[in-house]
Amino acid sequence: MTPSRTPRFIQRHVADTEADRRDIEAGLMQQPAHASPKYFYDRLGSHLFEAITELPEYYPTRTEASIFATHGAEMARRIGPGATLIDLGAGNCAKASRMFPLLEPSRYVAVDISVEFLHDALKRVQREHPALDVIGLGQDFSSSLDLDADLIADRGVFFYPGSSIGNFTPDEALAFLKRVRSQALGGGLLIGVDLVKPAAILQAAYDDALGVTAAFNLNILRQLNRLIGSDFEPTDWKHIGLYDAAESRIEMHLEARHDVEVHWPGAQRAFLAEERIHTENSCKYTVERFAALLQEAGFAAPLHWTDDRGWFGVFWAPAR
Ligand code: AVJ
């Protein structure tokens, strides 16, 4: 029997509930009010997102999976074996694991805000891939991405699937891509991006018939209540998911059903009927626009693969 390695865990993120509180309060006081989509993902929020990915209207997850299934071998051929695969927002590590047989990385670095969350998933990864060098890294890579030089054994291949890049504005996305580029020398970035398409399809994906996305959006109010001690009542608010074609983005808001007053220790805010709290942007790109963004960030001309309908794109951007 091959002696199995054990995953290494590095925690570099310290949960700062005080900073969250200041951030939330400042956002709620603004005109219009907003709250960061990072507050969607408590335990229930993560389960609701998983449920969203099963909805018939929410095409991104299964479309991306079909692109990896159809073109994964070609991607791996371009990327080459033996790389250090750095999975940004690894979660349950399922998407990256499916690529291992093709990609044959020598090291797998799973990055997520909490190492705790990665623990069970990485023990399973290690059991299934006894020879792989497995590292869990607890880091908030959205604000800073500084990997110790010795973490990338050879070529760093960054993996950022799911179109999470859409939560950034294009300017923020560019800054993020530049940070990745500066640490990917000799390797590159494999990234999934949701593409521009007719508004009706986009809107259905973010305002589904069962109301799962509505529950996902409203759940942020429970998080805010927990984090700042506010008294939001989800029943006072209505889910809005709208496509803004001029900005190429889905916007999610919570709209007050009637005049609402919200209180929390030290402050309060009155909302008029139909006033909104902006909770998420999900930016959509054309293939041309995203390829240009990658090159503006310093990557070489990317390759890309899409589905038959051209709804989703996977890009391989070498960092030469
Ligand atoms: C996890 C950011 C990729 O924008 O499609 C799904 C989140 N919001 N439905 C997306 C989300 C509403 C999702 N991302």
Boltz pocket constraint, residues with backbone or C-beta under 6 A from the ligand:
constraints:
  - pocket:
      binder: B
      contacts: [[A, 52], [A, 60], [A, 162], [A, 163], [A, 164], [A, 166], [A, 167], [A, 205], [A, 206], [A, 213], [A, 216], [A, 280], [A, 281], [A, 282]]
      max_distance: 6.0
